[in-house]
Amino acid sequence: MNHRQTVTEISKRLPRLKRRDVAEVLEVMTELWLDELAQPGETVTVADLGKLAVEVQTVRSGGAVGQRTVKRVYVRFRPTGKFRQFVLNAYIKEGALE
């Protein structure tokens, strides 16, 4: 599901809101989440889905002579138990886990 599809679906469920307003809310939400995730140690938690976090790891690579420091950036998603069960049930229903 992309941005346009999300706006369309929300607009269907909340017909009193204009698509333009829904799109603006999603854009503001995205900006807020990006700002939060750019801060060290911060996370974004979405109810019933999970937690999104960015972790930065400093690693030294190379030998004694050519040693250099590299930063690795990891984006981690930790799903809730509810989300895991929902996905598992969907795959079982489709027979994908057989």
Secondary structure, DSSP 8 states (H G I E B T S, - for coil): --HHHHHHHHHHH-TTS-HHHHHHHHHHHHHHHHHHHTSTT-EEEETTTEEEEEEEEEEEES-SSS-EEEEEEEEEEEE-HHHHHHHHHHHHHHTTT-
